[in-house]
Amino acid sequence: MIYTTNQFAFDPQTRTFSQEASTLNVKHLYGRLPSGVVGLQLKNPLTDEVADFRYMGEDIDGEGDVECWNFVPTIAGVQGMRDIVGYRLVILND
């Protein structure tokens, strides 16, 4: 699935894109995914560049529920959007 950068909130200090799962309509994320899978693509609508992001794991709360899913750019994703090095993408489980 390709999402655009304008579908996410962006924190420039932490270099993090974030959004709630229900807003993105990503039902396939509910549960646990194997680490390292390519999870999604992020497109910059100003430049039309697309970066692949791989799933790196989830944050779990004290009750064992998933709080969020964490993604980082793949090597190929970085080649597609060089400015995205060091960024991360978080989808919040709402």
Beta strands, then each sheet from edge to edge (+ up, - down):
strand 1: 2-4
strand 2: 9-11
strand 3: 16-20
strand 4: 38-43
strand 5: 50-60
strand 6: 66-73
strand 7: 88-92
sheet 1: 1+ 4+ 5- 6+ 7- 3- 2+
end
